[in-house]
Amino acid sequence: METINGKRNVPMIVSAVGGITLGWFIKNYLSKQRQLEEHQSIVERLKEFERQLYEDGQKRAKAIESIQEEVTNKI
């Protein structure tokens, strides 16, 4: 890695190391972003499950209430 003058090609070495380091940081950043997205999707799935469970509970409560009204009206 010496030039014709006998000087080292420092800028080339520094840019190569900088490129490798930058690539490593970008790879880690993207990996962490993907992990966060996966966690968000799990959270979103849980929220959707909770919402569906709530709606099912409301439907059952309405059904029970209508049965109670029928029983009350017959008595």
matplotlib code that plots the C-alpha trace (Angstrom):
import matplotlib.pyplot as plt

x = [0.0, 2.7, 2.5, 5.3, 6.6, 7.0, 4.1, 1.3, -2.1, -3.8, -6.9, -7.7, -7.2, -9.3, -12.1, -12.1, -12.3, -15.0, -17.0, -16.8, -17.8, -20.7, -21.9, -21.8, -23.8, -26.4, -26.7, -27.3, -29.7, -31.8, -31.8, -33.0, -35.8, -37.0, -37.1, -39.1, -41.5, -42.0, -42.7, -45.2, -47.0, -47.2, -48.6, -51.0, -52.1, -52.8, -54.7, -56.8, -57.4, -58.5, -60.8, -62.4, -62.8, -64.5, -66.9, -67.7, -68.4, -70.8, -72.7, -73.1, -74.2, -76.8, -78.0, -78.2, -80.1, -82.6, -83.1, -83.7, -86.2, -88.1, -88.2, -89.3, -92.1, -93.4, -93.6]
y = [0.0, 2.4, 4.9, 5.7, 8.4, 6.0, 7.5, 5.4, 5.7, 6.8, 8.3, 5.0, 3.0, 5.5, 5.4, 1.6, 1.4, 4.1, 2.3, -1.0, 0.7, 2.6, -0.6, -2.4, 0.4, 0.4, -3.4, -3.2, -0.3, -2.1, -5.2, -3.4, -1.7, -5.1, -6.4, -3.4, -3.9, -7.5, -6.5, -3.9, -6.5, -8.7, -5.7, -4.9, -8.6, -8.5, -5.3, -6.8, -9.9, -7.8, -5.7, -8.9, -10.4, -7.2, -7.2, -10.9, -10.0, -7.2, -9.6, -12.2, -9.5, -8.3, -11.9, -12.5, -9.2, -10.1, -13.5, -11.8, -9.5, -12.4, -14.2, -11.0, -10.5, -14.1, -13.8]
z = [0.0, -0.9, -3.7, -6.1, -3.8, -0.9, 1.0, 2.4, 0.8, 4.1, 2.5, 0.8, 4.0, 6.0, 3.5, 3.4, 7.1, 7.2, 4.6, 6.5, 9.7, 8.1, 6.5, 9.9, 11.6, 8.8, 9.0, 12.8, 12.5, 9.9, 12.0, 15.1, 13.0, 11.7, 15.3, 16.4, 13.5, 14.5, 18.1, 16.8, 14.8, 17.9, 19.9, 17.0, 16.9, 20.7, 20.4, 17.6, 19.7, 22.6, 20.4, 19.0, 22.5, 23.6, 20.6, 21.3, 24.9, 23.9, 21.5, 24.3, 26.8, 24.3, 23.8, 27.5, 28.0, 25.3, 27.0, 30.3, 28.8, 27.2, 30.6, 32.3, 29.7, 30.1, 33.9]

ax = plt.figure().add_subplot(projection="3d")
ax.plot(x, y, z, "-o")
ax.set_aspect("equal")
plt.show()
